[in-house]
Amino acid sequence: MDLIDVVIVEDDPMVMEINRSFVNTVAGFQVVGVAKTGGEALAIIKERTPSLALLDVYLPDMSGVFALREIRKQGLPTDVILVTAAHDAETIQNSFRYGAIDYIIKPFKLQRLQAALENYALLRKRLSKKPFLQQEDLDGLTLNRGATGNFDGNLYGLPKGLNELTLRQVFLYLLKQKQSLSAEEIAGEMGLARVTARRYLEYLCRQGKVELELQYGSVGRPVKKYRVL
């Protein structure tokens, strides 16, 4: 079996060693290089063209997001998973915009990293089996990967009718807000049907990523409002 080559980009020596040791224990993966700076990472990735890079955002010489953008600008065929303490919505959104395939927020459980690696291996395997894909093939790949970002409660698939991209967009939109919002308010801002927005919000509540608040007025039923925990 061909092993998947991995480069780890991390400036904390202890974290680097933990991640390297762990990745090497996951079946099908091997660490072929490490880097402490973005410059070192770009040089190693250009030289060795690994399949995957685990990339931190907070690096001494440049942002990991900038390094990711450079990887894409140079056309290097390396997939990237962000592993970082950065959890602001802008950084997360830009990471996905520049092609990150997953985003893991520190501190994290090693099972989360293992799941990300195994999902990546599954994705590569499925893509290699077919020279051409149909829409149902693509839907299966994205939905079976589960929600990325910090939706670590759902690693192996979404309920029928929910779409990973829309889920991520709803979460990121709510993450940027300073106050709780109702499903109707979110639907209006995002161009969704109210019932659709409510389904995604209820799912995020069940996953423990969003909190439901009941706001009572002088008359009528309480209004359900949602905010990121």
C-alpha positions, 0 to 999 in steps of 0.5 A, a space after each residue: 500500500 502506498 503511504 500518504 506523505 505528510 508535512 507538518 508545519 508547527 513552530 512549537 517543538 513539543 506540539 510538532 513532536 506529538 503530531 508527528 508521532 501521532 500521524 505516523 501511527 495512523 495507518 496509511 500515513 507517513 511524515 516526510 518533513 517538518 517545518 517551523 516557519 512558513 518559508 521552510 514549509 513552502 520550500 519543503 512542499 515545493 521540493 517533496 510535493 507531499 500529498 498533505 500538509 498540516 499547517 498552523 496559522 501562527 508562524 514566526 514569519 508569515 500567517 499560515 493562511 498566507 502560506 496556504 495562498 502561496 501554495 495555491 498561487 504556485 500550483 503545488 499539488 498539496 492538500 492542506 488541513 489547518 491545525 491551529 488555535 486561530 478560531 476567528 471567522 475571518 481566518 476560518 473563511 479565508 482558509 476554506 476560500 484558499 482551498 483548505 480541506 479541513 480545519 482543526 482548532 487547538 486544543 483538540 482530541 487526537 481522535 479528531 485529527 485521526 478522523 480528518 486523516 482517515 476522511 482524507 484517505 477515503 476521499 483520495 481513494 474514491 477520487 482515484 477510482 473514477 476518471 469521471 464523476 456524476 453529481 451523486 458521486 460528488 454529493 457522496 464525497 462531500 456529505 460523507 466527509 461530514 462538516 469541516 471547520 470545528 464541527 467535530 461532533 459530526 465526522 461521518 455524515 450529515 442527516 438527509 437533506 442537509 448540505 455541508 456547504 450550507 451548514 458551514 455558511 450558516 455557522 460562519 454567518 452566525 459566528 460573526 454576529 454579536 447578538 442572537 438571531 432568529 431563524 427568520 433573521 438568518 434566513 432573510 440575510 442568507 437568502 434561505 427559506 425560514 424552515 431551511 434555516 431552522 433545520 440547520 440551526 436545530 442541527 447545530 444545536 444538537 451538535 452543541 455548536 449553537 445555543 438556543 435562547 428563548 426571548 419573551 415579549 409582552 404578548 405571544 409566544 417566545 421567539 427562538 434565537 440562536 448564538 454560537 457557544 
